[in-house]
Amino acid sequence: MRGWANIAVIVWLCASPAASRADTIYSNLGGPSGGSYLIQGPGYSPQFQQGIRFTAEITGALDSIDVLVRGLELNRVAAGNVLLYADSGMNKPGALIESITVSSIPSMALDPLPLTTVSSSLNPTLTAGMTYWVTMKATTSQFGWVMTDEMGKRAIRTNGGLWSIADTREATVRLNSIDVVAPVPLPPAAWAGLALMAVVGATKLRRRSGRIDSATFGD
């Protein structure tokens, strides 16, 4: 039995997962950026919620969203929400998929401006090739959502009203999937070695069984 146990251990080790890695569902980070879209919450008139349309590049369960945002008031902490929508089918945000709280937005005084990362609690699955919208709204104060140089569709909602759509520069965003864990591939030589061990083990088992049968017959 020891031989079979060794084989089982080897197979288990070879089939063990490799180091996990996260995939990017969508990203426009990394290019030139400058300027920002104004997001204003309660106490401001008008209130602005803004966002962009994107197409998922892979199918994956949402893990987190990175945005580049800066507070616009030195004496107030800005906070808000990142909201993920399905497309309505009419090139506008449709059903709300998830709303994620951003408890604190970096001050405009910080240079360089750090990424703000929020984690999904629902982990919805986004499908490659499907269109979605990611937007932001303020719950306190006001902040700016930094633009990229990439062009796309932008959604603007004023005072909670209807969405309007414009062809403009995108706001910075990256959507990350839950880590993908892939098994370590077993090289052909290793499979050959396992097969040989299995043959040797089976041969020994038959010989042992034959000796036991002979001893029993002799009695």
N, C-alpha and C positions, 0 to 999 in steps of 0.2 A: 504493500500500500504506500510505502514511502515514495516510490517512483511516481505514482499517480499524484500524490500530494505535491511533489516538486513541480510536476507539469502544471497543475492547477495554479500554483503560486506564480509561475512564469507567465502563464496566460493572463492572470489578473494584473500583474505588473505591466505587461505590454499593452493591456487594454485600458489602463488607468488614464484619466484625462490629462491632457497637456495643460500648461499654464493658460488660464482664461484670458480672453481679450475682449474689449468692447468694440463694437462696430459703430460707424457713424450713419445714422439714418438720413441726415441732411446737414450740410454746413456751408456757410458762406464766409467763415472766418479766414483770416490769413492774408487778405488783400488790403489795399489802402482803405482807410476810413477817415471820416471827418464830417463834422456837422452832426446833428441829431434831430430826431422827431420828438416833439413835445408831448408828454403824457401828463395830464392834469387830473387831479381827483377832487373830492369834496372841498368846498370852500373856494373853488376857482370857477370862473365863468369865461368861456365854456369849459366843460370837462371833456378831455380827449382820451379815447382808447384807440390805439393804432396797432397795426400788425402787417404781416406779409403772407403771401401765398408761397407754398413750396411743394415739391413733388418728392415723395420718399424714394431714396435711392436703393434701399434694401428693405426687406421685410424683417421687422424686429419688434420686441416688446420695449417700450420706452422706459429708460432708466432715469435720465436726467436731461435738463435743458440748460445750455450756457448762453448768456446774453451779455452784451457790453452796454451798461447803463451807468449814468452819473446823476447824482442828486444836484439840483439847481439852487438850493438854498443852504448856505453854510450853517445857519443856526437851527435847521430843522432836519430830522431824519426822514428820508423818503422811504415809502414802502408801497407794495402793490401786489399784483397778481400776474402770472404768466398763464394765458389761456390758450388751450389747443382746441381747434374746431375741425370738424369734417367740412368738406366743401358742400355747398348747398345744391350744386348741380347747375347753378346760375352764376358761377364765377364770383361767389361771395361766401363769407363764413356761414356755415349752417348749424348743425347740431353741436352743442358743446360736448367735447370728449373729456376734458379734465381742466380744472382750475388749480394752479399751484401758488401758494403764498410766497411772496418775497418779503421777508421781514425787515430787511435793511439793505438799502442801496448805497453803494460807495459815494463818498463826497466828491464833488467836482474838483476839490483841491488835490486829490490824489493823482500823482503822475509817476509812472504810467498807471492807467486805469486798469484795475484787476477785473477779470471775468466774474460775473455773478452766476453761480450754479444753483439750480433748484432741482430737487429730487421728486420724481413721480411716486405717488402712493398707489395708484391704480394700475400702473404698468400696462396701458393699452397697447395692443399690437397694431403697428402701422404697416401698411402693405406697399411693397415696391411698385412704383408707377402710379400710385394714387395721389390725389391732390388734397392738401390740408392747409390750414391757416394757423399761424401762431401770432398772438397779439399780447399786448400788455395794457393794463390799466392801473391807475394810482389809487391807493386807499388813503394815503396821507401825502401832503405836500405835492411836489411836482418833480419830474425828472426827465432827462433826455435819453432817448434810445439811439445809440450811435449808428450812423449809416455806414454801409459799405459802398464800393464802387460798382457792385453788380446791379443790373437793372431787373425789375420785376413788377409784380402787382402788389400794391399797398392798399390796405383797408383802413378806413377812418370812420370812427363813430363819434358823434358829438352829442353830449348830454344823454347818452343811452338810447339815441334814436336809431334810424336806419343806417346801414353801412353804405358808404360811398367808396368807389374803387378808383385808383389812379395808377398810371404807369410811371413809376419813379424808382429811385434807388432803394435797395432793400435795407432793412434794419438787420444788425448783426445777430446771428443765432446759430447754434449747433444743437442738434438733437442726437442723443447717444442711446444706443440700445443696451439692454441687459447683457452682461458678459456672455459671450459664446464660448462654451467649453467643448473642445474637439478632442477625440481620442488620439493617442499617439499611434501613428501608423506602424505596423509591424513589418520589418524588412523581410524579403523572400527567404533569406538565409535562416532567419529565426524561425519562420514557419517550417522550413525543411528540418531544422533541428528538433522542433516540437514533434513533427511527424515521426522522426526516427525514434525519439524517446517513447512515443506511444506504441510503436511496433515492438520495441524491446520490452516495454512493460507488458504488453499483451502476450508476448512469447513466454516471458517468465511466469505469467499468471497461468497459462495453459500447462506449462511443465509442472508447476506446483499442484495444479488441479489433477494432473495425470498421476502424480505420485500419491496424492491423497486417495484417488480412486483405486489404485493398485493396492495400497495398504488395506483398504476396506475390503476389496475382493479377496485378498489373502486370508483375512479373518474368516 
